Amino acid sequence: MTNPSNGAPDPDGPPAFEAFLSHRYASAEENLYFFNIFRQVGQVQFEVDEGPQTISMTRLARMVRGADAFIGIYTLPESTTSRVNKEQLRSASQYFRLELELATRARKPMAVFYDERYRAHLDLPTGIYQQAYDSQEVLGHGRTPSERRHRLAFESFATSVKTEMAYRAHVESLLLTAPTTVGLLLPGTEHGYTSTLVQGLTNALEDRGYRTQCLNWPPVLTAGLVSSLRQFDWVVIDVADTVAGVTALAFLHGHAIPMLRLQRTADGIASQPEVEKTLFGGFEVGYCEDLLPWSTEEGLLKEFDIRLDQIDAPVRRISTPKEADTYFRGAKQRTEKVFVSYASEDSWAAQAIVGELSKRFRSVFDYKDGGASLPAGVDWMTELYSRLHESRIGIPVLSSSYVKKETCLHEARHMMMRADQRAMQVIPLNVDGVEAPVFMQTVQFRLIDRSTDIARLVDDIVAQYYRTTSARDDAVLVMPEHTLSLNAREERVGEPADRGVHYTCRLP
């Protein structure tokens, strides 16, 4: 928070803190609801995890451990009026439960806002801020009676984080190990870890800018070793079913020290050791697929590089409320590409249409958008028809000016050709009632003028498109005059499965 009088930080306001946010990316409306509550406390900044789709527990554990706090927004993909059973709850919460476990072991201050239909299924730990919410209330169009309660809970949470941060800052000022050090806790040659192999792993890490420290095997948990392990950025460990291996793995896991787990097998296929069944058996995702089995040194070094790519994949900084809004609202945007064809004389209509379409689709072609659709230096004709060929929805804006321009007519002909191939849905608009070209005269158009509600028009386009494609894949539609509620369509369209997008946020 800042002092309104001079813009300087307000020492009595909530602290700036970095929080790991656990959420379901596709639940845009609920995420925005809670984001706006957080924003009442202060500006929100995020580092969005846009790394590889394969989950990396090392990367995830580092993000949780490096944050000052943990915030969960636990939604359900089912309709607000749907009854959900145990299997649905377990499936919807698999990544939530994984991230909760990470934060619990890391002893982070935690605040969780969860759909009340989860009830006790999340098995939330004690001593955390937790608030159930009614999804119908949050997704409604009126004021939310519970908003004040949610905001007060978050303000109390932020205050508790401030105390934790002060203590943590003091402790971290005493650390001796460089924060970029990776420990190698590996058995000897009898388990396949020759000096040549260990040196290869070390070289791969140091090439990425990490410091490395090889630890003695078997480990003896002295105060010095315990202190060193807690200070490492992360640790490479073998999960051999030996007393030393079990002890080391359980210690690292219990102390929330990020690990990259290796396992030597005869065929390079992972088998779950008994200790892992105890430590990780309660989770359907995450730990099992993150184990790195190997049978040859060459194979391990190659796969190790791939895992390093996953761990080091860059994050995207979200620095302003506007960028955060764009990020959250991005979940609501459709992935199909849209091509809007119009004459420059009709920009008054086209720009309004493109503006509304851009709120609902990630890619909307507009040749007058300042170079975003046609970058400087490209062959504009080649790029134009390439974008037209990729688009699933074509919207020609017919007018007296449009039908006089050969370029516009070429675009319209190409759209109709794609429609005949059932590769594009063509939805013509008409701004002045001009007679359509011969090749489009069998296509019904929508007449619009300066009084047309463009937002509602675009909602109709989206609803009609998805209703048609759900009934028949790749169907080609000429949109009739009747309308269909967009909300009704959203009730029927299943959202894509997602493993969750993880990011950190800084809340002043």
VMD Tcl script that draws the C-alpha trace (Angstrom):
set ca {
  {0.00 0.00 0.00}
  {1.11 3.59 -0.56}
  {0.45 6.84 1.24}
  {-2.03 8.76 -0.92}
  {-0.45 12.09 0.01}
  {3.03 11.39 -1.33}
  {2.96 7.98 -3.01}
  {5.52 6.54 -0.59}
  {5.07 3.07 0.95}
  {2.69 3.08 3.88}
  {4.52 1.48 6.84}
  {1.24 0.75 8.56}
  {-0.34 -0.88 5.50}
  {-0.23 -4.54 4.51}
  {3.26 -5.78 3.58}
  {4.51 -6.57 0.11}
  {4.70 -10.34 0.07}
  {5.16 -13.08 -2.46}
  {2.54 -15.81 -2.39}
  {2.16 -19.04 -4.25}
  {-1.36 -19.08 -5.67}
  {-2.94 -22.49 -6.14}
  {-5.95 -22.28 -8.45}
  {-7.83 -23.73 -11.38}
  {-6.98 -21.51 -14.33}
  {-10.21 -22.21 -16.22}
  {-12.39 -20.85 -13.37}
  {-11.99 -17.29 -14.58}
  {-14.96 -15.66 -12.84}
  {-14.18 -17.02 -9.38}
  {-10.48 -16.23 -9.75}
  {-11.37 -12.66 -10.71}
  {-13.74 -12.34 -7.76}
  {-11.04 -13.24 -5.24}
  {-8.34 -11.36 -7.15}
  {-10.43 -8.19 -6.82}
  {-10.71 -8.81 -3.07}
  {-6.94 -9.21 -2.83}
  {-6.53 -6.02 -4.86}
  {-8.53 -4.10 -2.27}
  {-5.67 -4.86 0.10}
  {-3.01 -3.79 -2.41}
  {-1.63 -4.11 -5.92}
  {-1.06 -7.71 -6.99}
  {2.02 -8.88 -8.90}
  {2.52 -12.40 -10.22}
  {5.15 -14.65 -11.66}
  {3.16 -17.02 -13.86}
  {4.49 -20.55 -14.26}
  {4.29 -21.13 -18.01}
  {6.88 -23.89 -18.02}
  {6.64 -27.26 -19.78}
  {3.37 -29.16 -19.55}
  {5.10 -32.12 -17.84}
  {4.96 -31.43 -14.14}
  {8.26 -30.92 -12.32}
  {7.96 -31.46 -8.58}
  {11.41 -29.91 -8.14}
  {10.24 -26.70 -9.81}
  {6.91 -26.71 -7.96}
  {8.50 -27.33 -4.55}
  {11.03 -24.54 -5.14}
  {8.23 -22.10 -6.00}
  {6.26 -22.98 -2.87}
  {9.30 -22.88 -0.59}
  {10.51 -19.59 -2.07}
  {7.19 -17.82 -1.48}
  {6.29 -15.93 1.67}
  {2.81 -17.39 1.82}
  {0.33 -19.72 0.13}
  {-3.11 -18.79 -1.20}
  {-5.62 -21.32 -2.55}
  {-8.72 -20.59 -4.63}
  {-10.38 -23.98 -4.88}
  {-13.18 -24.08 -7.41}
  {-15.21 -26.84 -9.05}
  {-15.69 -27.18 -12.82}
  {-19.24 -28.47 -12.39}
  {-22.28 -26.22 -12.69}
  {-23.11 -24.28 -9.54}
  {-26.35 -26.26 -9.19}
  {-24.83 -29.68 -9.85}
  {-24.50 -32.31 -7.17}
  {-20.93 -33.62 -7.05}
  {-19.89 -37.05 -5.83}
  {-16.72 -38.24 -4.13}
  {-15.02 -39.27 -7.38}
  {-15.65 -35.87 -8.96}
  {-14.35 -34.06 -5.89}
  {-11.22 -36.19 -5.81}
  {-10.54 -35.64 -9.50}
  {-11.15 -31.88 -9.34}
  {-8.91 -31.46 -6.29}
  {-5.92 -33.64 -7.20}
  {-3.56 -30.73 -7.88}
  {-5.02 -28.66 -5.05}
  {-4.26 -31.43 -2.56}
  {-0.75 -31.83 -3.95}
  {0.02 -28.13 -3.57}
  {-1.57 -27.98 -0.12}
  {0.74 -30.78 0.97}
  {3.78 -28.90 -0.32}
  {2.79 -25.72 1.51}
  {1.96 -27.59 4.72}
  {5.37 -29.25 4.86}
  {7.04 -25.93 4.00}
  {5.18 -24.39 6.97}
  {3.91 -21.46 4.95}
  {1.19 -19.09 6.18}
  {-1.88 -20.31 4.31}
  {-5.23 -18.89 3.25}
  {-7.67 -21.06 1.31}
  {-10.98 -20.01 -0.22}
  {-12.90 -23.10 -1.33}
  {-16.21 -24.02 -2.94}
  {-18.43 -25.17 -0.07}
  {-19.34 -28.33 -2.00}
  {-15.86 -29.68 -1.18}
  {-16.90 -29.81 2.48}
  {-14.24 -31.85 4.33}
  {-12.85 -33.51 1.21}
  {-9.84 -31.18 0.97}
  {-8.69 -32.21 4.45}
  {-7.38 -28.70 5.15}
  {-4.71 -28.47 7.84}
  {-5.49 -26.76 11.11}
  {-4.12 -23.34 11.92}
  {-4.74 -21.79 8.52}
  {-7.15 -19.14 7.26}
  {-9.96 -20.95 5.47}
  {-13.18 -19.62 4.02}
  {-15.91 -21.61 2.27}
  {-17.90 -19.76 -0.39}
  {-21.13 -20.32 -2.28}
  {-20.31 -20.52 -6.00}
  {-23.80 -19.30 -6.96}
  {-23.26 -16.20 -4.86}
  {-19.78 -15.51 -6.25}
  {-20.86 -16.05 -9.86}
  {-24.04 -14.00 -9.50}
  {-24.50 -10.55 -10.96}
  {-25.41 -8.69 -7.78}
  {-23.39 -7.66 -4.74}
  {-21.87 -10.55 -2.82}
  {-22.96 -10.64 0.84}
  {-19.87 -12.64 1.84}
  {-17.38 -10.26 0.23}
  {-16.73 -8.32 3.44}
  {-16.06 -11.56 5.34}
  {-13.64 -12.74 2.65}
  {-11.83 -9.40 2.59}
  {-11.45 -9.29 6.38}
  {-10.07 -12.82 6.36}
  {-7.52 -11.85 3.74}
  {-6.52 -8.71 5.64}
  {-5.95 -10.78 8.79}
  {-3.95 -13.27 6.75}
  {-1.76 -10.50 5.31}
  {-1.07 -9.20 8.79}
  {0.05 -12.65 9.97}
  {2.35 -12.95 6.97}
  {4.06 -9.71 7.99}
  {5.19 -11.25 11.28}
  {6.39 -14.42 9.55}
  {8.35 -12.38 7.00}
  {10.18 -10.44 9.69}
  {11.35 -13.65 11.34}
  {12.31 -15.23 8.03}
  {14.35 -12.20 7.00}
  {16.34 -12.45 10.22}
  {17.01 -16.18 9.78}
  {18.01 -15.86 6.16}
  {20.54 -13.14 7.01}
  {22.47 -15.86 8.91}
  {22.67 -18.37 6.03}
  {26.13 -19.39 4.89}
  {25.42 -21.59 1.86}
  {24.89 -19.82 -1.47}
  {21.17 -19.92 -2.33}
  {21.94 -21.39 -5.78}
  {23.72 -24.49 -4.43}
  {22.47 -27.94 -5.47}
  {23.41 -30.88 -3.28}
  {24.19 -34.32 -4.74}
  {23.25 -37.03 -2.25}
  {24.03 -40.20 -4.20}
  {25.28 -43.69 -3.30}
  {28.57 -44.94 -4.71}
  {29.71 -47.12 -7.58}
  {27.89 -50.17 -6.22}
  {24.62 -48.42 -7.18}
  {25.91 -47.20 -10.54}
  {26.99 -43.70 -9.53}
  {30.56 -43.73 -10.79}
  {32.85 -40.74 -10.45}
  {32.43 -40.16 -14.20}
  {28.64 -40.07 -13.91}
  {28.64 -37.81 -10.85}
  {31.04 -35.46 -12.65}
  {28.69 -35.43 -15.64}
  {25.77 -34.43 -13.41}
  {27.92 -31.78 -11.77}
  {29.00 -30.34 -15.12}
  {25.39 -30.16 -16.30}
  {24.41 -28.21 -13.18}
  {27.38 -25.86 -13.28}
  {26.73 -25.15 -16.97}
  {23.36 -23.78 -15.81}
  {24.99 -21.50 -13.24}
  {24.39 -23.64 -10.15}
  {26.98 -24.28 -7.47}
  {27.24 -27.94 -6.50}
  {28.19 -29.84 -3.40}
  {28.67 -33.62 -3.29}
  {27.62 -35.10 0.05}
  {29.04 -38.19 1.71}
  {27.16 -41.46 1.40}
  {25.71 -42.93 3.55}
  {24.54 -39.68 5.13}
  {24.89 -39.16 8.86}
  {22.36 -36.60 10.01}
  {24.58 -34.39 12.11}
  {23.65 -30.80 12.93}
  {26.07 -29.62 10.24}
  {24.55 -31.81 7.51}
  {21.00 -30.92 8.52}
  {21.87 -27.21 8.36}
  {23.45 -27.63 4.92}
  {20.52 -29.60 3.52}
  {18.04 -26.94 4.61}
  {20.04 -24.25 2.81}
  {20.38 -26.01 -0.54}
  {18.33 -24.73 -3.47}
  {17.47 -28.35 -4.19}
  {18.96 -31.83 -3.90}
  {19.60 -34.67 -6.36}
  {18.96 -37.97 -4.57}
  {18.70 -41.65 -5.42}
  {15.65 -43.51 -4.05}
  {17.28 -46.90 -3.51}
  {15.43 -49.09 -0.98}
  {18.21 -49.08 1.60}
  {18.18 -47.84 5.17}
  {20.34 -44.87 4.20}
  {18.25 -44.12 1.13}
  {14.93 -44.32 2.97}
  {16.23 -42.14 5.81}
  {17.59 -39.46 3.48}
  {14.48 -39.36 1.29}
  {12.12 -39.14 4.26}
  {14.21 -36.39 5.86}
  {14.30 -34.24 2.72}
  {10.59 -34.73 2.12}
  {9.64 -33.92 5.70}
  {11.69 -30.73 5.67}
  {10.23 -29.57 2.33}
  {13.62 -29.57 0.62}
  {13.03 -29.71 -3.17}
  {14.36 -32.90 -4.74}
  {15.07 -34.42 -8.12}
  {14.64 -38.15 -7.48}
  {16.69 -40.66 -9.49}
  {16.23 -44.43 -9.63}
  {18.59 -46.91 -11.27}
  {16.76 -49.88 -12.79}
  {17.78 -52.71 -15.10}
  {15.48 -51.58 -17.93}
  {15.11 -47.85 -17.24}
  {11.47 -48.30 -16.19}
  {10.44 -46.87 -12.83}
  {9.25 -49.10 -10.02}
  {7.79 -47.53 -6.89}
  {9.93 -48.22 -3.82}
  {8.08 -49.00 -0.60}
  {9.17 -45.72 0.99}
  {7.60 -43.77 -1.88}
  {4.30 -45.59 -1.40}
  {4.26 -44.30 2.16}
  {5.38 -40.75 1.36}
  {3.54 -40.15 -1.91}
  {0.83 -42.84 -2.10}
  {-1.94 -40.38 -1.26}
  {-1.51 -38.41 -4.48}
  {-2.66 -39.33 -7.95}
  {-0.43 -36.77 -9.70}
  {2.98 -35.22 -9.32}
  {5.35 -37.54 -7.56}
  {4.93 -40.70 -9.65}
  {5.59 -39.08 -13.03}
  {8.46 -36.99 -11.65}
  {10.71 -39.93 -10.71}
  {13.66 -40.19 -13.15}
  {14.51 -43.87 -13.80}
  {17.73 -44.74 -15.66}
  {19.74 -47.72 -16.79}
  {22.73 -46.20 -18.67}
  {24.92 -43.23 -17.85}
  {24.34 -41.73 -21.29}
  {20.58 -42.04 -20.89}
  {20.61 -40.46 -17.43}
  {22.70 -37.47 -18.52}
  {20.42 -36.87 -21.50}
  {17.25 -37.05 -19.39}
  {18.88 -34.97 -16.66}
  {19.32 -32.11 -19.15}
  {15.63 -32.34 -20.03}
  {14.68 -32.14 -16.35}
  {16.92 -29.11 -15.93}
  {15.08 -27.44 -18.81}
  {11.82 -28.02 -16.95}
  {13.17 -26.72 -13.65}
  {14.73 -23.61 -15.22}
  {11.91 -22.73 -17.65}
  {11.29 -18.96 -17.43}
  {8.28 -17.41 -15.76}
  {6.24 -14.45 -16.99}
  {6.00 -11.43 -14.73}
  {2.57 -9.92 -14.15}
  {3.31 -6.47 -12.77}
  {0.09 -4.47 -12.93}
  {-3.59 -5.01 -12.11}
  {-4.36 -4.65 -15.81}
  {-1.93 -7.47 -16.69}
  {-3.43 -9.62 -13.95}
  {-6.93 -8.97 -15.29}
  {-5.75 -10.00 -18.74}
  {-4.21 -13.17 -17.35}
  {-7.32 -14.25 -15.46}
  {-9.69 -13.28 -18.26}
  {-7.53 -15.22 -20.70}
  {-9.12 -18.40 -19.38}
  {-12.43 -17.18 -20.78}
  {-11.02 -16.53 -24.24}
  {-11.63 -19.07 -26.98}
  {-8.70 -20.53 -28.88}
  {-10.26 -20.55 -32.35}
  {-8.80 -17.96 -34.71}
  {-11.14 -15.33 -36.12}
  {-10.71 -13.32 -39.34}
  {-12.56 -10.02 -39.78}
  {-12.68 -8.72 -43.36}
  {-13.80 -5.14 -43.96}
  {-13.26 -1.99 -46.03}
  {-11.48 0.93 -44.42}
  {-14.60 3.09 -44.85}
  {-16.41 0.81 -42.41}
  {-13.85 1.01 -39.61}
  {-16.50 2.44 -37.26}
  {-18.25 -0.94 -37.30}
  {-15.23 -3.19 -37.71}
  {-13.28 -1.76 -34.77}
  {-16.22 -2.20 -32.41}
  {-16.68 -5.78 -33.60}
  {-12.97 -6.58 -33.33}
  {-12.88 -5.06 -29.84}
  {-15.68 -7.29 -28.58}
  {-14.32 -10.38 -30.35}
  {-10.90 -9.80 -28.73}
  {-12.50 -10.09 -25.31}
  {-13.73 -13.57 -26.23}
  {-11.05 -14.94 -28.59}
  {-7.27 -14.95 -28.24}
  {-6.55 -14.39 -31.92}
  {-8.60 -11.96 -34.03}
  {-7.19 -10.82 -37.37}
  {-7.57 -7.10 -38.05}
  {-5.38 -5.62 -40.77}
  {-5.56 -2.18 -39.11}
  {-4.47 -3.20 -35.59}
  {-1.12 -1.43 -35.70}
  {0.94 -4.35 -36.99}
  {-0.11 -7.07 -34.56}
  {-1.86 -9.06 -37.30}
  {0.44 -7.94 -40.15}
  {3.91 -7.29 -38.67}
  {6.21 -4.87 -40.44}
  {8.58 -6.49 -42.92}
  {6.45 -9.52 -43.81}
  {4.91 -10.21 -47.20}
  {1.50 -8.88 -46.25}
  {-0.43 -10.79 -48.92}
  {1.15 -14.12 -47.94}
  {0.60 -13.44 -44.24}
  {-2.99 -12.32 -44.82}
  {-4.02 -15.49 -46.64}
  {-2.08 -17.63 -44.20}
  {-4.07 -16.15 -41.33}
  {-7.28 -16.50 -43.30}
  {-6.52 -20.16 -43.98}
  {-5.90 -20.84 -40.27}
  {-9.07 -19.15 -39.05}
  {-12.13 -21.11 -37.97}
  {-14.55 -18.15 -38.02}
  {-14.81 -15.64 -40.86}
  {-16.73 -12.38 -40.49}
  {-17.02 -10.33 -43.70}
  {-18.46 -6.86 -43.02}
  {-20.39 -6.20 -46.25}
  {-21.07 -2.66 -47.45}
  {-21.21 -0.60 -50.64}
  {-17.51 0.07 -50.18}
  {-16.68 -3.57 -49.51}
  {-18.18 -4.95 -52.73}
  {-16.19 -2.43 -54.81}
  {-12.78 -3.57 -53.51}
  {-11.13 -6.54 -55.15}
  {-9.05 -7.37 -52.06}
  {-12.19 -7.59 -49.92}
  {-13.92 -9.78 -52.49}
  {-10.88 -12.08 -52.68}
  {-11.06 -12.54 -48.89}
  {-14.81 -13.22 -49.07}
  {-14.35 -15.80 -51.86}
  {-11.65 -17.55 -49.83}
  {-13.94 -17.66 -46.82}
  {-16.75 -19.22 -48.86}
  {-14.31 -21.77 -50.28}
  {-13.24 -22.69 -46.74}
  {-16.89 -22.89 -45.74}
  {-17.58 -25.31 -48.60}
  {-14.71 -27.43 -47.24}
  {-16.35 -27.34 -43.80}
  {-13.21 -25.76 -42.41}
  {-14.66 -22.34 -41.53}
  {-17.90 -20.91 -40.26}
  {-18.81 -17.75 -42.21}
  {-21.00 -15.18 -40.45}
  {-21.60 -12.16 -42.73}
  {-22.63 -8.76 -41.40}
  {-24.01 -5.92 -43.52}
  {-23.77 -2.25 -42.59}
  {-25.89 -0.60 -45.30}
  {-28.06 -3.28 -46.87}
  {-25.92 -3.61 -50.00}
  {-26.66 -6.57 -52.25}
  {-24.24 -9.37 -51.53}
  {-21.85 -10.66 -54.21}
  {-23.25 -13.52 -56.30}
  {-21.13 -16.15 -54.56}
  {-22.59 -15.09 -51.18}
  {-26.23 -14.57 -52.08}
  {-27.33 -17.87 -50.54}
  {-25.84 -16.84 -47.21}
  {-28.04 -14.99 -44.74}
  {-26.41 -11.92 -43.21}
  {-27.04 -9.83 -40.09}
  {-27.85 -6.17 -40.78}
  {-26.18 -3.78 -38.31}
  {-25.97 -0.03 -37.86}
  {-24.54 2.47 -35.39}
  {-27.27 1.66 -32.86}
  {-26.56 -2.09 -32.81}
  {-25.54 -3.59 -29.47}
  {-22.19 -4.99 -30.62}
  {-21.48 -6.84 -27.36}
  {-24.73 -8.73 -27.64}
  {-24.14 -9.36 -31.34}
  {-20.76 -10.95 -30.60}
  {-22.27 -13.02 -27.78}
  {-24.74 -14.35 -30.34}
  {-21.91 -15.18 -32.74}
  {-20.01 -17.08 -30.04}
  {-23.09 -18.92 -28.79}
  {-24.21 -19.89 -32.28}
  {-20.74 -21.08 -33.26}
  {-20.35 -23.33 -30.22}
  {-23.88 -24.66 -30.38}
  {-23.33 -25.69 -33.97}
  {-19.87 -27.20 -33.48}
  {-21.01 -29.19 -30.45}
  {-23.83 -30.71 -32.50}
  {-21.60 -31.51 -35.47}
  {-17.84 -31.15 -35.46}
  {-16.49 -28.85 -38.15}
  {-20.00 -27.80 -39.14}
  {-20.44 -24.76 -41.36}
  {-23.15 -22.36 -40.32}
  {-24.97 -19.42 -41.81}
  {-26.24 -17.68 -38.69}
  {-30.03 -17.21 -38.57}
  {-31.71 -14.21 -37.04}
  {-32.64 -15.82 -33.72}
  {-30.31 -15.56 -30.74}
  {-29.09 -17.97 -28.11}
  {-27.93 -17.11 -24.61}
  {-24.17 -17.40 -24.24}
  {-24.58 -18.62 -20.68}
  {-26.73 -21.49 -21.89}
  {-23.97 -22.54 -24.26}
  {-21.35 -22.37 -21.54}
  {-23.38 -24.80 -19.47}
  {-22.99 -27.42 -22.21}
  {-19.44 -26.85 -23.38}
  {-16.94 -28.84 -21.35}
  {-13.84 -26.95 -20.33}
  {-10.49 -28.45 -21.34}
  {-8.69 -30.52 -18.76}
  {-5.87 -28.65 -17.11}
  {-3.21 -29.59 -14.62}
  {-3.41 -26.14 -13.08}
  {-1.21 -23.16 -13.74}
  {0.94 -22.22 -10.80}
  {2.34 -18.82 -10.13}
  {3.52 -16.56 -7.39}
  {2.03 -13.21 -6.56}
  {3.39 -10.20 -4.71}
  {0.79 -8.29 -2.73}
  {1.70 -4.89 -1.35}
}
mol new
graphics top color blue
foreach p $ca { graphics top sphere $p radius 0.5 }
foreach p [lrange $ca 0 end-1] q [lrange $ca 1 end] { graphics top cylinder $p $q radius 0.2 }
display resetview
